[in-house]
Amino acid sequence: MTKLLPLWVGARGIEFDWKYMQMSFDANIALIHHIATATLVWLWSRHDLQRSFLPVLGTFMALSCFKPLIIE
């Protein structure tokens, strides 16, 4: 939501700037990341999940938590 207002106001102007397109892509990637993290937490909390999947889920959850650090 923090990127909606600048995108709505700036992208509707007369002059087009690519920073608004990049801002919208960044917002979509962040949304997908949050949905994936929520899905990983949901899978981790399931009791009927096979034990062989827990290390894979733990690895993905750790990567998800440290994503900003890894990207920088």
Backbone as XML, in Angstrom:
<?xml version="1.0"?>
<chain id="A" units="angstrom">
  <residue number="1" name="MET">
    <atom name="N" x="0.808" y="-1.200" z="0.000"/>
    <atom name="CA" x="0.000" y="0.000" z="0.000"/>
    <atom name="C" x="0.856" y="1.271" z="0.000"/>
  </residue>
  <residue number="2" name="THR">
    <atom name="N" x="2.083" y="1.185" z="0.474"/>
    <atom name="CA" x="2.912" y="2.382" z="0.502"/>
    <atom name="C" x="3.347" y="2.803" z="-0.894"/>
  </residue>
  <residue number="3" name="LYS">
    <atom name="N" x="3.256" y="1.907" z="-1.848"/>
    <atom name="CA" x="3.676" y="2.236" z="-3.209"/>
    <atom name="C" x="2.502" y="2.540" z="-4.120"/>
  </residue>
  <residue number="4" name="LEU">
    <atom name="N" x="1.293" y="2.376" z="-3.608"/>
    <atom name="CA" x="0.121" y="2.595" z="-4.445"/>
    <atom name="C" x="-0.080" y="4.072" z="-4.757"/>
  </residue>
  <residue number="5" name="LEU">
    <atom name="N" x="0.014" y="4.917" z="-3.762"/>
    <atom name="CA" x="-0.234" y="6.343" z="-3.983"/>
    <atom name="C" x="0.780" y="6.975" z="-4.934"/>
  </residue>
  <residue number="6" name="PRO">
    <atom name="N" x="2.101" y="6.777" z="-4.735"/>
    <atom name="CA" x="3.026" y="7.380" z="-5.722"/>
    <atom name="C" x="2.845" y="6.809" z="-7.125"/>
  </residue>
  <residue number="7" name="LEU">
    <atom name="N" x="2.517" y="5.530" z="-7.208"/>
    <atom name="CA" x="2.298" y="4.934" z="-8.526"/>
    <atom name="C" x="1.055" y="5.523" z="-9.178"/>
  </residue>
  <residue number="8" name="TRP">
    <atom name="N" x="-0.020" y="5.668" z="-8.415"/>
    <atom name="CA" x="-1.276" y="6.182" z="-8.950"/>
    <atom name="C" x="-1.131" y="7.647" z="-9.372"/>
  </residue>
  <residue number="9" name="VAL">
    <atom name="N" x="-0.470" y="8.436" z="-8.541"/>
    <atom name="CA" x="-0.331" y="9.860" z="-8.842"/>
    <atom name="C" x="0.729" y="10.092" z="-9.922"/>
  </residue>
  <residue number="10" name="GLY">
    <atom name="N" x="1.877" y="9.428" z="-9.813"/>
    <atom name="CA" x="2.974" y="9.682" z="-10.733"/>
    <atom name="C" x="2.797" y="9.066" z="-12.096"/>
  </residue>
  <residue number="11" name="ALA">
    <atom name="N" x="2.226" y="7.882" z="-12.158"/>
    <atom name="CA" x="2.107" y="7.199" z="-13.446"/>
    <atom name="C" x="0.986" y="7.771" z="-14.305"/>
  </residue>
  <residue number="12" name="ARG">
    <atom name="N" x="0.095" y="8.507" z="-13.708"/>
    <atom name="CA" x="-1.001" y="9.091" z="-14.478"/>
    <atom name="C" x="-0.642" y="10.446" z="-15.068"/>
  </residue>
  <residue number="13" name="GLY">
    <atom name="N" x="0.540" y="10.926" z="-14.777"/>
    <atom name="CA" x="0.947" y="12.241" z="-15.267"/>
    <atom name="C" x="1.197" y="12.245" z="-16.760"/>
  </residue>
  <residue number="14" name="ILE">
    <atom name="N" x="1.523" y="13.408" z="-17.266"/>
    <atom name="CA" x="1.767" y="13.559" z="-18.698"/>
    <atom name="C" x="3.072" y="12.892" z="-19.102"/>
  </residue>
  <residue number="15" name="GLU">
    <atom name="N" x="4.111" y="13.093" z="-18.297"/>
    <atom name="CA" x="5.401" y="12.491" z="-18.598"/>
    <atom name="C" x="5.494" y="11.121" z="-17.948"/>
  </residue>
  <residue number="16" name="PHE">
    <atom name="N" x="5.895" y="10.145" z="-18.737"/>
    <atom name="CA" x="6.055" y="8.776" z="-18.229"/>
    <atom name="C" x="7.477" y="8.609" z="-17.729"/>
  </residue>
  <residue number="17" name="ASP">
    <atom name="N" x="7.604" y="7.955" z="-16.571"/>
    <atom name="CA" x="8.922" y="7.681" z="-16.008"/>
    <atom name="C" x="8.986" y="6.200" z="-15.654"/>
  </residue>
  <residue number="18" name="TRP">
    <atom name="N" x="10.087" y="5.568" z="-15.970"/>
    <atom name="CA" x="10.242" y="4.133" z="-15.748"/>
    <atom name="C" x="10.341" y="3.771" z="-14.277"/>
  </residue>
  <residue number="19" name="LYS">
    <atom name="N" x="10.595" y="4.740" z="-13.404"/>
    <atom name="CA" x="10.699" y="4.414" z="-11.981"/>
    <atom name="C" x="9.364" y="3.912" z="-11.433"/>
  </residue>
  <residue number="20" name="TYR">
    <atom name="N" x="8.248" y="4.342" z="-12.037"/>
    <atom name="CA" x="6.947" y="3.863" z="-11.588"/>
    <atom name="C" x="6.723" y="2.413" z="-11.994"/>
  </residue>
  <residue number="21" name="MET">
    <atom name="N" x="7.223" y="2.036" z="-13.154"/>
    <atom name="CA" x="7.144" y="0.628" z="-13.563"/>
    <atom name="C" x="7.995" y="-0.238" z="-12.639"/>
  </residue>
  <residue number="22" name="GLN">
    <atom name="N" x="9.191" y="0.219" z="-12.319"/>
    <atom name="CA" x="10.055" y="-0.531" z="-11.414"/>
    <atom name="C" x="9.432" y="-0.619" z="-10.022"/>
  </residue>
  <residue number="23" name="MET">
    <atom name="N" x="8.798" y="0.456" z="-9.581"/>
    <atom name="CA" x="8.140" y="0.446" z="-8.282"/>
    <atom name="C" x="6.995" y="-0.568" z="-8.256"/>
  </residue>
  <residue number="24" name="SER">
    <atom name="N" x="6.253" y="-0.676" z="-9.346"/>
    <atom name="CA" x="5.154" y="-1.640" z="-9.394"/>
    <atom name="C" x="5.681" y="-3.074" z="-9.429"/>
  </residue>
  <residue number="25" name="PHE">
    <atom name="N" x="6.790" y="-3.310" z="-10.139"/>
    <atom name="CA" x="7.382" y="-4.651" z="-10.139"/>
    <atom name="C" x="7.908" y="-5.023" z="-8.758"/>
  </residue>
  <residue number="26" name="ASP">
    <atom name="N" x="8.539" y="-4.066" z="-8.083"/>
    <atom name="CA" x="9.028" y="-4.317" z="-6.730"/>
    <atom name="C" x="7.880" y="-4.635" z="-5.770"/>
  </residue>
  <residue number="27" name="ALA">
    <atom name="N" x="6.779" y="-3.928" z="-5.917"/>
    <atom name="CA" x="5.619" y="-4.177" z="-5.061"/>
    <atom name="C" x="5.033" y="-5.563" z="-5.322"/>
  </residue>
  <residue number="28" name="ASN">
    <atom name="N" x="4.978" y="-5.964" z="-6.580"/>
    <atom name="CA" x="4.450" y="-7.294" z="-6.901"/>
    <atom name="C" x="5.367" y="-8.400" z="-6.384"/>
  </residue>
  <residue number="29" name="ILE">
    <atom name="N" x="6.658" y="-8.204" z="-6.486"/>
    <atom name="CA" x="7.604" y="-9.195" z="-5.975"/>
    <atom name="C" x="7.503" y="-9.295" z="-4.457"/>
  </residue>
  <residue number="30" name="ALA">
    <atom name="N" x="7.352" y="-8.164" z="-3.787"/>
    <atom name="CA" x="7.193" y="-8.177" z="-2.330"/>
    <atom name="C" x="5.901" y="-8.887" z="-1.927"/>
  </residue>
  <residue number="31" name="LEU">
    <atom name="N" x="4.839" y="-8.682" z="-2.683"/>
    <atom name="CA" x="3.570" y="-9.358" z="-2.396"/>
    <atom name="C" x="3.705" y="-10.865" z="-2.549"/>
  </residue>
  <residue number="32" name="ILE">
    <atom name="N" x="4.362" y="-11.313" z="-3.600"/>
    <atom name="CA" x="4.584" y="-12.744" z="-3.805"/>
    <atom name="C" x="5.459" y="-13.315" z="-2.694"/>
  </residue>
  <residue number="33" name="HIS">
    <atom name="N" x="6.452" y="-12.557" z="-2.250"/>
    <atom name="CA" x="7.324" y="-13.006" z="-1.161"/>
    <atom name="C" x="6.539" y="-13.175" z="0.131"/>
  </residue>
  <residue number="34" name="HIS">
    <atom name="N" x="5.648" y="-12.244" z="0.446"/>
    <atom name="CA" x="4.847" y="-12.353" z="1.660"/>
    <atom name="C" x="3.880" y="-13.535" z="1.595"/>
  </residue>
  <residue number="35" name="ILE">
    <atom name="N" x="3.306" y="-13.762" z="0.445"/>
    <atom name="CA" x="2.399" y="-14.905" z="0.284"/>
    <atom name="C" x="3.168" y="-16.214" z="0.422"/>
  </residue>
  <residue number="36" name="ALA">
    <atom name="N" x="4.359" y="-16.280" z="-0.150"/>
    <atom name="CA" x="5.178" y="-17.493" z="-0.041"/>
    <atom name="C" x="5.616" y="-17.737" z="1.397"/>
  </residue>
  <residue number="37" name="THR">
    <atom name="N" x="5.957" y="-16.686" z="2.125"/>
    <atom name="CA" x="6.350" y="-16.844" z="3.526"/>
    <atom name="C" x="5.172" y="-17.325" z="4.363"/>
  </residue>
  <residue number="38" name="ALA">
    <atom name="N" x="4.000" y="-16.779" z="4.127"/>
    <atom name="CA" x="2.805" y="-17.230" z="4.839"/>
    <atom name="C" x="2.494" y="-18.695" z="4.522"/>
  </residue>
  <residue number="39" name="THR">
    <atom name="N" x="2.691" y="-19.096" z="3.293"/>
    <atom name="CA" x="2.469" y="-20.493" z="2.907"/>
    <atom name="C" x="3.471" y="-21.415" z="3.586"/>
  </residue>
  <residue number="40" name="LEU">
    <atom name="N" x="4.729" y="-20.988" z="3.686"/>
    <atom name="CA" x="5.739" y="-21.800" z="4.374"/>
    <atom name="C" x="5.424" y="-21.953" z="5.849"/>
  </residue>
  <residue number="41" name="VAL">
    <atom name="N" x="4.966" y="-20.900" z="6.490"/>
    <atom name="CA" x="4.581" y="-20.993" z="7.903"/>
    <atom name="C" x="3.374" y="-21.905" z="8.064"/>
  </residue>
  <residue number="42" name="TRP">
    <atom name="N" x="2.428" y="-21.811" z="7.156"/>
    <atom name="CA" x="1.257" y="-22.683" z="7.215"/>
    <atom name="C" x="1.669" y="-24.149" z="7.049"/>
  </residue>
  <residue number="43" name="LEU">
    <atom name="N" x="2.550" y="-24.429" z="6.098"/>
    <atom name="CA" x="3.015" y="-25.804" z="5.903"/>
    <atom name="C" x="3.787" y="-26.300" z="7.116"/>
  </residue>
  <residue number="44" name="TRP">
    <atom name="N" x="4.577" y="-25.430" z="7.752"/>
    <atom name="CA" x="5.357" y="-25.820" z="8.925"/>
    <atom name="C" x="4.435" y="-26.195" z="10.090"/>
  </residue>
  <residue number="45" name="SER">
    <atom name="N" x="3.289" y="-25.534" z="10.186"/>
    <atom name="CA" x="2.384" y="-25.774" z="11.314"/>
    <atom name="C" x="1.474" y="-26.982" z="11.111"/>
  </residue>
  <residue number="46" name="ARG">
    <atom name="N" x="1.489" y="-27.566" z="9.966"/>
    <atom name="CA" x="0.639" y="-28.749" z="9.723"/>
    <atom name="C" x="1.182" y="-29.954" z="10.477"/>
  </residue>
  <residue number="47" name="HIS">
    <atom name="N" x="0.284" y="-30.735" z="11.030"/>
    <atom name="CA" x="0.680" y="-31.922" z="11.794"/>
    <atom name="C" x="0.734" y="-33.176" z="10.927"/>
  </residue>
  <residue number="48" name="ASP">
    <atom name="N" x="0.112" y="-33.162" z="9.773"/>
    <atom name="CA" x="0.098" y="-34.340" z="8.904"/>
    <atom name="C" x="1.185" y="-34.296" z="7.827"/>
  </residue>
  <residue number="49" name="LEU">
    <atom name="N" x="2.126" y="-33.372" z="7.948"/>
    <atom name="CA" x="3.219" y="-33.258" z="6.984"/>
    <atom name="C" x="4.280" y="-34.310" z="7.275"/>
  </residue>
  <residue number="50" name="GLN">
    <atom name="N" x="4.813" y="-34.909" z="6.240"/>
    <atom name="CA" x="5.846" y="-35.921" z="6.425"/>
    <atom name="C" x="7.109" y="-35.282" z="6.991"/>
  </residue>
  <residue number="51" name="ARG">
    <atom name="N" x="7.790" y="-36.018" z="7.848"/>
    <atom name="CA" x="8.994" y="-35.503" z="8.506"/>
    <atom name="C" x="10.135" y="-35.249" z="7.520"/>
  </residue>
  <residue number="52" name="SER">
    <atom name="N" x="10.118" y="-35.880" z="6.382"/>
    <atom name="CA" x="11.196" y="-35.688" z="5.406"/>
    <atom name="C" x="11.144" y="-34.300" z="4.758"/>
  </residue>
  <residue number="53" name="PHE">
    <atom name="N" x="9.983" y="-33.628" z="4.822"/>
    <atom name="CA" x="9.847" y="-32.300" z="4.234"/>
    <atom name="C" x="10.267" y="-31.179" z="5.179"/>
  </residue>
  <residue number="54" name="LEU">
    <atom name="N" x="10.421" y="-31.460" z="6.460"/>
    <atom name="CA" x="10.740" y="-30.414" z="7.429"/>
    <atom name="C" x="12.093" y="-29.735" z="7.172"/>
  </residue>
  <residue number="55" name="PRO">
    <atom name="N" x="13.169" y="-30.477" z="6.831"/>
    <atom name="CA" x="14.422" y="-29.755" z="6.526"/>
    <atom name="C" x="14.317" y="-28.837" z="5.306"/>
  </residue>
  <residue number="56" name="VAL">
    <atom name="N" x="13.553" y="-29.254" z="4.314"/>
    <atom name="CA" x="13.364" y="-28.424" z="3.122"/>
    <atom name="C" x="12.586" y="-27.163" z="3.488"/>
  </residue>
  <residue number="57" name="LEU">
    <atom name="N" x="11.525" y="-27.328" z="4.278"/>
    <atom name="CA" x="10.750" y="-26.167" z="4.707"/>
    <atom name="C" x="11.586" y="-25.230" z="5.577"/>
  </residue>
  <residue number="58" name="GLY">
    <atom name="N" x="12.382" y="-25.795" z="6.459"/>
    <atom name="CA" x="13.246" y="-24.977" z="7.304"/>
    <atom name="C" x="14.251" y="-24.183" z="6.494"/>
  </residue>
  <residue number="59" name="THR">
    <atom name="N" x="14.800" y="-24.801" z="5.472"/>
    <atom name="CA" x="15.748" y="-24.107" z="4.597"/>
    <atom name="C" x="15.074" y="-22.964" z="3.852"/>
  </residue>
  <residue number="60" name="PHE">
    <atom name="N" x="13.892" y="-23.223" z="3.291"/>
    <atom name="CA" x="13.178" y="-22.171" z="2.574"/>
    <atom name="C" x="12.735" y="-21.047" z="3.501"/>
  </residue>
  <residue number="61" name="MET">
    <atom name="N" x="12.343" y="-21.393" z="4.730"/>
    <atom name="CA" x="11.956" y="-20.356" z="5.683"/>
    <atom name="C" x="13.155" y="-19.496" z="6.069"/>
  </residue>
  <residue number="62" name="ALA">
    <atom name="N" x="14.312" y="-20.110" z="6.242"/>
    <atom name="CA" x="15.515" y="-19.342" z="6.567"/>
    <atom name="C" x="15.898" y="-18.428" z="5.403"/>
  </residue>
  <residue number="63" name="LEU">
    <atom name="N" x="15.823" y="-18.947" z="4.190"/>
    <atom name="CA" x="16.109" y="-18.106" z="3.016"/>
    <atom name="C" x="15.105" y="-16.970" z="2.887"/>
  </residue>
  <residue number="64" name="SER">
    <atom name="N" x="13.853" y="-17.252" z="3.224"/>
    <atom name="CA" x="12.826" y="-16.236" z="3.153"/>
    <atom name="C" x="13.059" y="-15.130" z="4.185"/>
  </residue>
  <residue number="65" name="CYS">
    <atom name="N" x="13.481" y="-15.504" z="5.362"/>
    <atom name="CA" x="13.733" y="-14.511" z="6.415"/>
    <atom name="C" x="14.964" y="-13.666" z="6.113"/>
  </residue>
  <residue number="66" name="PHE">
    <atom name="N" x="15.976" y="-14.259" z="5.507"/>
    <atom name="CA" x="17.217" y="-13.549" z="5.229"/>
    <atom name="C" x="17.296" y="-13.041" z="3.792"/>
  </residue>
  <residue number="67" name="LYS">
    <atom name="N" x="16.167" y="-12.947" z="3.101"/>
    <atom name="CA" x="16.148" y="-12.495" z="1.707"/>
    <atom name="C" x="16.758" y="-11.111" z="1.518"/>
  </residue>
  <residue number="68" name="PRO">
    <atom name="N" x="16.421" y="-10.113" z="2.343"/>
    <atom name="CA" x="17.059" y="-8.794" z="2.128"/>
    <atom name="C" x="18.574" y="-8.835" z="2.316"/>
  </residue>
  <residue number="69" name="LEU">
    <atom name="N" x="19.021" y="-9.629" z="3.254"/>
    <atom name="CA" x="20.458" y="-9.732" z="3.498"/>
    <atom name="C" x="21.159" y="-10.440" z="2.337"/>
  </residue>
  <residue number="70" name="ILE">
    <atom name="N" x="20.522" y="-11.455" z="1.782"/>
    <atom name="CA" x="21.098" y="-12.201" z="0.668"/>
    <atom name="C" x="21.150" y="-11.331" z="-0.590"/>
  </residue>
  <residue number="71" name="ILE">
    <atom name="N" x="20.088" y="-10.571" z="-0.831"/>
    <atom name="CA" x="20.026" y="-9.732" z="-2.033"/>
    <atom name="C" x="21.050" y="-8.613" z="-1.980"/>
  </residue>
  <residue number="72" name="GLU">
    <atom name="N" x="21.233" y="-8.017" z="-0.822"/>
    <atom name="CA" x="22.200" y="-6.923" z="-0.697"/>
    <atom name="C" x="23.603" y="-7.484" z="-0.794"/>
  </residue>
</chain>
